[in-house]
Amino acid sequence: MFKHFDDSDIESASTSSSGSFDEEEANVRVSPSWYAYRHIIESRGYRLDTYHDVKQFYQLYLADSVSEGRALKDMAGYTRACNGGDDNALCNDAGLPEHLFRGTRCADGTKVVLKAVHIYGREYEITRYLSSASIRGHSMNHCIPVLDFIENPTDHVVFIVMEEWSPLWVDEIPCTKDVLLDTLRKCAEHIVFMHAHQIAHLDISMRNILTDGRSHYAWIDYETSRRFDGMTVPRIQHCRASEVPPEIERGECSDPFKVDVWALGVLMLKACELTGNTPPELLVTINSMLHHRFEKRPTAKEILRFLEAMVARIGDKKRRDT
């Protein structure tokens, strides 16, 4: 009943069977009964978090916080786990939506997040493509590392098993100008990579970038993403996103790739404000990305070249000063 997809399946992300489904129906969020799929997930080598797991996590966190003098936080999660009753019962994270669940890879203890999506939805199609062997190792592909796909054709649900990373702009905030620019360069790289493969993210925002804490960054959430293969002049009119450009708000059509550029500009502006670093030359580029006419916005590739040049100049200056 369950199948682990091979690379030969990647290109045919939407099979003929999906034709029987309404597109909107296949692209709404899935809210599964995690208990119903628990044994299937465990048979693939992953364990969903139980009350015991959550209590153990917080106990270790509390011990580390005290020894390192860090402020205690998120105590509500520990209290909730302690009052949960049966240690073996599943314990969902109250801060996550119903289609996400935390867990562990049994073989090595790697923490994971499982995401339930519709088998014929665009998110599954795009995530499988970005995670395929032929492109997942590309230096510009910063898709969150995917460990497994667990499919249930009967219920039209797939569980995407991802490494658990942390929010970049919460747990790790770039503090200097050079680190900020390098971070923004890596963020832009993945958007350029997606655009080169005719994919628009369409929900670029600060909450959709994660970090592993070792200066590696990853984009997540392809729920609204679209692939525009074979379309010479792609256009969209509606977009469910955190950052929506003015033409979409007015109900007009826009270039989906320039919608991404607008949202990336908003992200870069917020990042500058958050870190207190706003290089004047960067602000000029951001303003061009936020142009009210999408035709006047630069491409993601042009933005990346500009960021690469800024990073290179800073590197050259550091070498001259040493």
Secondary structure, 3 states (H helix, E strand, C coil): CCCCCCHHHCCCCCCHHHHHCCHHHHCCCCCCCHHHHHHHHHHCCEEECEHHHHHHHHHHHHHHHHHHCCCCCCHHHHHHHHCCCCCCCECCCCCCCCCEEEEEECCCCCEEEEEEEECCCHHHHHHHHHCCCCCCCCCCCCECCEEEEEEECCCCEEEEEEECCEEHHHHCCCCCHHHHHHHHHHHHHHHHHHHHCCEECCCCCHHHEEECCCCCEEECCCCCCEECCCCCCCCECCCCCCCCCHHHHCCCCECHHHHHHHHHHHHHHHHHHHHCCCCHHHHHHHHHHCCCCHHHCCCHHHHHHHHHHHHHHHHHHHHHHC
